[in-house]
């Protein structure tokens, strides 16, 4: 495995500053900086309320993904579906919602943004396939056959696109995207709206932007979803 060491260079300092912004966490959400964030961003495509109105299954859960946590935010939805099917509830009877919020937001974005903004370092997201401590791509989008295997089970399809095909619903916190894109803009000394627009455009197909992750968790539970913490 490649060793990551601190080096005194502008790029490393930039990444360090962004990582520092990530560790601010909830405190950042109450700062004057965030008071300017428009969490009802008109750039958001689709209707978040309509997204949650699709929830009508018999077995309903919402997974709360707050940070990179190995394979678990994506493995657990599949385990839920597999074990329900094994006990008489096919996928059609099940609704699974995954809320990507806080430090888990990069999983909602395309490889190009992972490479450009060093999301793996910024959010401490490893690549479980390549075995690197900092992913340079989104490892859970369009995985190759054989990328993910579980002992005793074999190959599993836990790519986001594969889970979507099984009916799993993914949404991402627009408030967190606003905070972190603005932090990146401040370090790069560019217009925050420019980077936010780029991140909006870089969302994966099928991922719904929502005003905030906690808003989404509330909506999902109002629709009868049981809450499960995914890390």
N, C-alpha and C positions, 0 to 999 in steps of 0.2 A: 504494500500500500504506500502511496506517495505521502511523504511527510510534508506538512504545511508549517512553515516557520515564518516568524515575523521578520520582515525586511523593511528597511527604511526607504520607501519610495512613494511617490505621490499616489500611484494606483492603490498600493496597500493601505495608505492612510485614508484614501477615499472609502475603500471597503470597510476599514475599521470604523470610520465615522458612521457608515450606514448600519453596521452591526450594532454600534452603540445606540443608534436610533431604535433598532429593533428591541433592545433590552429595556428601553424606557417603558414599553408595554402600556398598561392601563393609564399610567400617569400622563402619557402623551395625549391620551384621548380627552383629558380635561384641561389641556393647556390653551392659552390664548391663540396659539398657532392653529389649533384644530377648530377653533370657533369660526374660522374662515372657510372651513371645508364644507363643500356642498354635498351632503350625503344623499341628496335626491338629484344627483348629477343627471342633467338632461341627456348626456351621452349614453346613459344606460339604455340598452336595447331590450325590448320586451317589457312586459308588465309583471313586476314581482308578485303582485297579488294574484294575477292569473296563473302564475307558476305554481303557487301554493294551492290554488283551487283544483289542481290536478290530483291532489291527494285524496283518494277515495278507496283505498284497499282495505282488506280485512286485517292484515298484519302490518303495522306501521311503526317505523322507527326513524329517528333523526340522529345522525352521528355528528358530534361537535368536534371538529378538527381545529385546534388552536395553534399547532406547531408541527414541524416535521417530526414524525414519530415512526421511523423505519417504514415498514410496509403496512402498519396497522390501520391507518385511516382508510385504506383500500382493501385490505384483507378482510377486515371485520364485516363490511357490507356483503362480501361474497359468502362468508361463513354464515351470515344470517339467512341469505337466500338458500344456500345449500342445505342447511339443517332444517329449515322450514319445509323445503321440498321433500326431504327425507321423512318428515313427520306428517305429510299429507297436505301441505299448503304450497302449491306451485307458485312460480314467480308472479303469475297474474293476480294472485291474492295478496301479494306483498308490495309495500311501498317503502323504499329506502331513500332518505334524503341525507346528503352529506353537505355540511356547512363548512366551507373553507374560510376561516377568519384569522385575524391576528397574524402570527408568523407562518400560517399555512397557506397564505394567499398565492405564493408563486406557483403552486400546483394548478392553479386555474389558468396559467399563461403558457404561451408557446415557447419552444426551444430558443427561438431567436432572442427573446427577452432574457432568458436564463443566461445565455452567453454574453449578451451586451452588458447586463447589470450585475453579473456575478451573483445570481440569486443563491447559489449553493453556499457561498461564503457569507453573504449577507444574512441569510436565514438559518445557517448551519444545517443545511439539507444535504445529506449524503446521497450517493448513487449506489443503491444496493446491488445493482447489476455489475457495474464497473468496479465496485469495491473501493471507491474513492470517498474521502471525507467530505468533499464539496462537489456536488453535482454540477456539471456544465450544461445540462439539458434537463428537461422534465422527464424523469425516469418512468413515470406512470402514464405517459401518453404514447400510444401506438407501440407498446413493447413487442419485441420479437418473440417468436415461438420459443419456449424453453427458458425465457428470462426469469420466470418466477416458478419455483417449485417448493412444496412443503413436504417435509419428512412424513412418510406414511400416507400421503395423499397424492403426491406427484405434481405435475404441472397445473398451475392455477391461472385463471384469467382475471388478473386484478388491475389491468390497465383501465384508465378512466373510460376510454372509448369502449372497451369490452364490457365494463359495468353498465355504461349507458345503454348498450344493446340489450341488457337484461332488465332495463327499466329504472336503474338507479339515477336519481336526480342530484345534480351538483349545482351549488350556488356559491358565490364569493362575496365577501364583505367589501362594499364600495368605500366605506369609511376608512378601512385599513389601507386600501389601495390609494386613497387620497393622501393619507398621512405619509406612507412610505415613498410614494412617488414625489411628493413635495420635499421630503428629506433628501432624496436623490438629486432633485433639481437644485436644492440649496448647495449641495456639495459640488455639483457640476457648474454652478452659477449660470443656469439656464432657466427659462420660464417654466414654472411648475405646471401650468396648464398644458404645455407641449408634451411633457413626459406623461402626465395623466392620460392625455389623449392617446398616446402611443400604447400605454398599458391597457387602456380600454379596447383599442383595436387589436391588441394581442391576446385577448381572451380566447380560450379554446372554444370551438363550436359546441354548442349544447350546454355551456356553463352560463347560468343566469346571474347577473350582477344584482345584488339586493342592497337596500339602503345601509344596513349594517348586519353583521353576523348575529348579534343578539336579537335584532328585529326578526331575522329569519328563524332563529330557534323558538322565539315566541309564537310566530305564525305556525310553524310545524306542530308545536304542541297543542295549539288551539285546534288544529285539524285532527288531533288524536294520536300524534306520533309519540311513542315512548322515547325518552331522552337517554342517549348513550354517549359518554365521554370518549373521544377517540384519540386524545393526546393533544 
